[in-house]
């Protein structure tokens, strides 16, 4: 029986010219897995380009990378493409959708509902992060998870497990984290770089948004909205909204937290968070989105008021089952 991690390791060892990418508006796991695969290719002496349509978020500007992250696709018609942390190919952006050769596409992901859009697919929903999968490829090729490679993997592990606090923090995840620490990573120094990146404008945005938090259905549901006016008034961007929903989820008695963010005219990004056995992935899927059991989301193409009305109705129906 074919083992995807071994198949991918074989391709990386024997082929050349790779485009390594992840979903737009990348989070820590997307950036960490991109960097980790890039370091593997670098150690193999391969030609590769790191690409993300949104570029490198400023929150991760401190991370050592094996190459700059390009925001335009290079001229490499024979490239293999490696997509990381993309539940569907469209998550990598419109430019890649029209360019990619599906016959030379490696899909590495851990999201529920991934349709297997590559010619080589490794989709494992038991993995806490795609960076964990990148670590397995590095091991297949005999590269220890030390230095910048280990740090990139640790970034993905940390961010996708909520600093090892979510239910996806398995013994295997902690053993991998321990291995990286054993090989030299200093958690205190790492977390200072990861956590102490907050500009004052972001704190002002959070204060403005959190003050409007709504509690619905006897406090089972918490909802926040983030408008373009909020971003413009505080001089912030979409990346500054990351983490707001997790703060709302911490309100006592809340089973499901939801956020709505105005990304454009009639383009509302929604995010859902829960804990324990409360599964929000099917609700996200009902709006054309996806994700995980306790963290999911998608886009509603409507005005903010229309999106809020639709989502609240779905949340209230869902709350009746809790």
C-alpha positions in Angstrom: 0.0 0.0 0.0 1.3 3.4 -1.0 2.2 5.7 1.9 1.6 9.4 0.9 4.5 10.8 3.0 6.9 8.4 1.4 5.6 9.1 -2.0 6.0 12.8 -1.5 9.5 12.4 -0.1 10.4 10.4 -3.2 9.1 13.2 -5.5 11.1 15.8 -3.6 14.2 13.6 -3.7 14.0 12.8 -7.5 12.3 15.8 -9.1 13.2 19.5 -9.3 11.6 22.9 -9.6 8.9 23.3 -7.0 6.4 26.1 -6.2 5.5 25.9 -2.5 2.3 27.7 -1.5 -0.5 27.8 1.1 -3.9 29.5 1.5 -4.3 33.3 1.2 -4.2 35.4 4.3 -1.9 32.7 5.8 -1.9 31.8 9.5 1.0 30.4 11.5 0.5 26.8 10.2 0.4 27.9 6.6 3.6 30.0 6.9 5.3 27.4 9.2 4.5 24.5 6.8 5.7 26.5 3.7 8.9 27.4 5.5 9.5 23.8 6.7 9.0 22.3 3.2 11.2 25.1 1.8 14.0 24.2 4.2 13.7 20.5 3.2 14.0 21.4 -0.5 16.9 23.7 0.3 18.7 20.9 2.1 18.1 18.6 -0.9 19.7 21.2 -3.2 16.5 21.8 -5.2 15.2 24.8 -7.1 12.1 26.2 -5.4 9.9 29.3 -4.9 7.8 30.1 -1.9 4.6 31.8 -3.1 1.6 33.2 -1.3 -0.8 35.6 -3.0 -1.1 37.6 0.3 2.6 37.6 1.1 4.2 37.2 4.5 2.0 38.6 7.4 3.9 41.1 9.5 3.2 39.0 12.6 5.6 36.4 11.2 8.3 38.7 9.8 10.6 37.4 12.5 10.6 33.8 11.2 13.7 32.6 9.4 12.7 31.6 5.8 14.7 29.6 3.3 13.7 32.1 0.6 11.6 35.3 0.3 7.8 34.7 -0.2 6.9 35.9 -3.7 3.4 37.4 -4.3 3.4 36.7 -8.0 3.8 33.4 -9.7 7.3 32.9 -11.3 7.8 31.7 -14.9 8.3 28.0 -14.3 5.8 26.1 -16.5 7.2 22.7 -15.6 7.1 23.3 -11.8 5.7 20.9 -9.4 3.2 22.7 -7.1 2.9 21.9 -3.4 -0.2 23.3 -1.7 -0.1 23.3 2.0 -3.0 23.8 4.5 -5.6 24.4 1.7 -8.9 22.7 2.2 -9.7 23.3 -1.4 -7.5 24.6 -4.3 -9.4 28.0 -4.5 -8.0 28.7 -1.0 -4.6 29.3 -2.6 -6.0 32.2 -4.6 -7.3 32.9 -8.1 -3.9 33.4 -9.7 -2.8 29.8 -8.8 -6.2 28.4 -9.9 -5.7 29.5 -13.5 -2.0 28.6 -13.6 -1.5 25.3 -11.9 -0.8 22.0 -13.7 -3.1 19.5 -11.9 -0.9 16.6 -13.1 2.0 18.0 -11.1 0.2 19.1 -8.0 0.9 17.8 -4.5 -1.9 18.5 -2.0 -0.8 18.3 1.7 -3.6 19.2 4.2 -5.4 18.3 7.4 -8.8 19.8 6.8 -12.1 18.0 6.9 -13.8 18.0 3.5 -10.6 18.3 1.4 -11.7 16.8 -2.0 -8.2 15.6 -3.0 -7.6 18.0 -5.8 -4.0 17.1 -6.5 -2.4 14.3 -8.5 -0.7 13.3 -5.2 -2.9 13.8 -2.1 -2.0 13.5 1.5 -5.0 14.6 3.5 -4.9 13.4 7.2 -7.5 15.0 9.4 -6.0 13.3 12.5 -3.0 15.7 12.2 -3.2 18.8 14.4 -1.4 20.9 11.8 0.0 20.7 8.3 3.4 21.6 9.8 3.2 18.3 11.6 2.9 16.6 8.2 5.9 18.6 6.9 7.9 17.3 9.9 7.0 13.8 8.8 8.4 14.4 5.3 11.6 15.8 6.8 11.9 12.7 8.9 11.4 10.5 5.8 14.3 12.3 4.2 16.5 12.0 7.2 16.6 15.7 8.2 16.5 16.4 12.0 14.0 19.0 13.2 16.6 21.5 14.4 17.4 25.1 13.8 15.1 27.0 11.5 13.4 23.9 10.2 12.4 23.0 13.7 11.2 26.5 14.5 9.0 26.5 11.4 7.3 23.3 12.4 6.9 24.5 16.0 5.2 27.6 14.7 2.5 25.5 13.0 2.1 23.3 16.0 1.8 26.2 18.4 -0.7 28.2 16.4 -3.0 25.4 15.3 -3.3 23.9 18.8 -3.9 27.2 20.5 -0.5 27.0 22.2 -1.2 23.3 23.0 -4.5 24.0 24.6 -7.0 22.6 22.0 -8.3 19.0 21.9 -6.1 18.3 18.9 -3.1 18.5 21.2 -2.4 14.8 21.2 0.4 12.9 22.7 2.0 12.7 19.3 1.9 16.5 19.0 3.5 16.9 22.4 6.2 14.3 21.5 7.0 16.2 18.3 7.2 19.5 20.2 9.5 17.9 22.8 11.7 16.5 20.0 12.1 20.0 18.6 12.8 21.5 22.0 15.3 18.7 22.7 17.1 19.7 19.5 17.6 23.3 20.7 14.5 25.4 20.4 13.9 27.7 23.4 10.2 28.0 24.1 10.5 31.2 26.0 12.4 33.0 23.2 10.1 31.5 20.6 6.9 32.6 22.4 8.3 36.1 22.9 8.8 36.5 19.2 5.4 35.0 18.4 3.3 36.8 21.0 4.9 40.2 21.5 4.0 41.5 18.1 1.0 43.7 18.9 1.0 47.2 17.6 -1.1 49.8 19.5 -3.5 50.1 16.6 -4.4 46.4 16.9 -5.3 46.8 20.6 -7.5 49.8 19.7 -9.2 47.7 17.1 -9.9 44.9 19.5 -11.2 47.3 22.1 -13.6 48.8 19.6 -14.8 45.4 18.3 -15.0 43.5 21.6 -17.1 46.3 23.1 -19.9 45.2 20.7 -19.9 41.5 21.6 -23.4 40.1 21.5 -24.5 37.1 23.6 -27.4 35.1 22.2 -29.5 32.2 23.3 -28.9 32.6 27.1 -25.2 33.1 26.5 -24.5 30.0 24.5 -23.6 32.0 21.4 -21.2 34.9 21.2 -21.0 37.1 18.1 -18.7 39.9 17.0 -18.7 41.9 13.8 -15.7 43.6 12.2 -16.5 46.3 9.6 -14.3 48.2 7.1 -15.1 51.2 9.2 -13.5 49.6 12.2 -10.3 48.8 10.2 -10.2 52.3 8.7 -10.8 54.1 12.0 -7.9 52.3 13.7 -5.5 52.1 10.7 -5.5 48.3 10.9 -5.8 45.4 8.4 -7.4 42.0 8.2 -4.4 40.4 9.8 -5.0 42.4 13.0 -8.3 40.6 13.5 -6.7 37.2 14.1 -7.4 36.0 17.6 -10.5 38.2 18.3 -12.8 35.2 18.0 -10.7 33.1 20.4 -11.0 35.9 23.0 -14.8 35.9 22.7 -14.9 32.1 23.0 -13.4 32.4 26.5 -16.6 34.1 27.8 -18.1 31.9 30.5 -21.0 29.8 29.2 -20.3 30.3 25.5 -20.5 27.1 23.5 -20.0 28.7 20.0 -18.2 31.9 19.1 -18.7 33.5 15.7 -17.2 36.5 14.0 -18.1 38.3 10.8 -15.5 40.4 9.0 -16.2 42.7 6.1 -13.6 41.8 3.5 -15.2 43.7 0.7 -18.6 44.8 -0.7 -21.0 41.9 -0.1 -18.1 39.7 1.0 -18.2 38.7 4.6 -15.7 36.3 6.1 -17.2 34.2 9.0 -15.3 32.2 11.6 -16.7 29.7 14.1 -15.0 28.4 17.2 -16.1 25.8 19.8 -14.7 23.5 22.4 -15.0 19.8 23.2 -17.7 17.8 21.4 -19.4 20.9 19.8 -18.8 20.4 16.1 -19.1 23.6 14.0 -17.7 22.2 10.8 -21.1 21.1 9.3 -22.5 24.6 10.0 -19.6 26.1 8.1 -20.1 23.6 5.3 -23.8 24.6 5.0 -22.5 28.1 4.0 -20.0 26.7 1.5 -17.1 26.8 4.0 -15.1 24.2 5.9 -12.5 23.6 8.5 -12.3 21.4 11.6 -14.6 20.2 14.4 -13.8 23.2 16.7 -12.6 25.8 14.2 -14.3 26.4 10.8 -15.3 29.2 8.6 -16.0 30.5 5.1 -17.4 33.4 3.1 -20.9 34.7 2.8 -21.5 36.9 -0.3 -24.0 39.3 1.1 -24.1 42.6 3.0 -23.0 42.6 6.7 -26.6 42.8 7.9 -27.8 40.0 5.6 -24.8 37.8 6.6 -25.4 38.5 10.3 -29.1 37.6 10.0 -28.4 34.3 8.1 -25.6 33.3 10.5 -27.5 34.1 13.6 -30.5 32.1 12.4 -28.3 29.1 11.7 -26.5 29.5 15.1 -29.8 29.7 17.0 -31.0 26.5 15.3 -27.7 24.9 16.1 -27.9 26.1 19.7 -31.2 24.1 20.2 -29.2 20.9 19.9 -26.6 21.9 22.6 
